[in-house]
Amino acid sequence: MRLAFAALAATCAAQAFACGEVVTLPTHSGTTTRYALTIPQGAKASLVLLAGGGGFLDLDAQGCARKLKGNSLVRSQEFFQREGFATALVDAPSDYQSNEGLGGFRAQSEHAQDIGKVIADLRARVPGPVWVVGTSRGAISAANAAAQLADGAAPDGMVLTSAVTVGTTGGRMPWTAQTVHDVPLERIRIPFLIVGHADDACGRSPASGMGGVADRVKSLPKQAVTVQGGPGGTKTGLAACEGRSPHAYIGQEAEVVAGIARFIRTGRY
């Protein structure tokens, strides 16, 4: 009976954290921010994962994203965990959970401070360094945090993938003009990797723009990498900026994660 009860309890625990334990933190102006935490056995470093788009994942009680499921970082969590990293998949704060999600908040100081609270919380839970990883519009959030945070709230390194380097003007939503270049990149001194895809047809994140970001960051080590190939096919318009495309390294998730892991450990992709 006791063995059966223990097995049932273990099964319930596994189901409760199907995608990660949901951690809720108090953040700016009385809001809360949730993230899904997974700590693989023996983890010696942590990654704060910042998805693109609006950044609103709508995490459920099991830590699974109900929105932005196709985002490259949402899809790649397990690959990072296999590489031995604890992962913290961060949802939008409680006051930015509309269709627009984070919008222009990504480049604001309060947003950086919120991410700093996630970083500080991870430091108390997992030994070793904490890196921020941002993709597409999430790259704005990651760079903003790296540029503004200090001491125990600051990340130890930063990875950007398919960073938004080209904005729009005159649109219905003014924040769509915002790019990673709106962040004071010159302040960043932590190890830095930026990755683009040669076949990324999203007009916001051409692979040719990744080197310009690296030029502004004053980090050592730093590296700009262009991924080639893959089964992503050709997409145009908004579809080229979504998850099932070269913009999100479709079919190459394990390869890209392995390169990121090498950079974190050795300083070379």
Rosetta blueprint (number, residue, H / E / L):
1 M L
2 R H
3 L H
4 A H
5 F H
6 A H
7 A H
8 L H
9 A H
10 A H
11 T H
12 C H
13 A H
14 A H
15 Q H
16 A H
17 F L
18 A L
19 C L
20 G L
21 E E
22 V E
23 V E
24 T E
25 L E
26 P E
27 T L
28 H H
29 S H
30 G H
31 T L
32 T E
33 T E
34 R E
35 Y E
36 A E
37 L E
38 T E
39 I L
40 P L
41 Q L
42 G L
43 A L
44 K L
45 A L
46 S E
47 L E
48 V E
49 L E
50 L E
51 A L
52 G L
53 G L
54 G L
55 G L
56 F L
57 L L
58 D L
59 L E
60 D L
61 A L
62 Q L
63 G L
64 C L
65 A E
66 R L
67 K L
68 L L
69 K L
70 G L
71 N L
72 S H
73 L H
74 V H
75 R H
76 S H
77 Q H
78 E H
79 F H
80 F H
81 Q H
82 R H
83 E L
84 G L
85 F L
86 A E
87 T E
88 A E
89 L E
90 V E
91 D L
92 A L
93 P L
94 S L
95 D L
96 Y L
97 Q L
98 S L
99 N L
100 E L
101 G L
102 L L
103 G H
104 G H
105 F H
106 R H
107 A H
108 Q L
109 S H
110 E H
111 H H
112 A H
113 Q H
114 D H
115 I H
116 G H
117 K H
118 V H
119 I H
120 A H
121 D H
122 L H
123 R H
124 A H
125 R H
126 V L
127 P L
128 G L
129 P L
130 V E
131 W E
132 V E
133 V E
134 G E
135 T E
136 S L
137 R L
138 G H
139 A H
140 I H
141 S H
142 A H
143 A H
144 N H
145 A H
146 A H
147 A H
148 Q H
149 L L
150 A L
151 D H
152 G H
153 A H
154 A L
155 P L
156 D L
157 G E
158 M E
159 V E
160 L E
161 T E
162 S L
163 A L
164 V L
165 T L
166 V L
167 G L
168 T L
169 T L
170 G L
171 G L
172 R L
173 M L
174 P H
175 W H
176 T H
177 A H
178 Q L
179 T L
180 V H
181 H H
182 D H
183 V L
184 P L
185 L H
186 E H
187 R H
188 I L
189 R L
190 I L
191 P L
192 F E
193 L E
194 I E
195 V E
196 G E
197 H E
198 A L
199 D L
200 D L
201 A L
202 C L
203 G L
204 R L
205 S L
206 P L
207 A H
208 S H
209 G H
210 M H
211 G H
212 G H
213 V H
214 A H
215 D H
216 R H
217 V L
218 K L
219 S L
220 L L
221 P L
222 K E
223 Q E
224 A E
225 V E
226 T E
227 V E
228 Q L
229 G L
230 G L
231 P L
232 G L
233 G L
234 T L
235 K L
236 T L
237 G H
238 L H
239 A H
240 A H
241 C H
242 E L
243 G L
244 R L
245 S L
246 P H
247 H H
248 A H
249 Y L
250 I L
251 G L
252 Q L
253 E H
254 A H
255 E H
256 V H
257 V H
258 A H
259 G H
260 I H
261 A H
262 R H
263 F H
264 I H
265 R H
266 T H
267 G L
268 R L
269 Y L
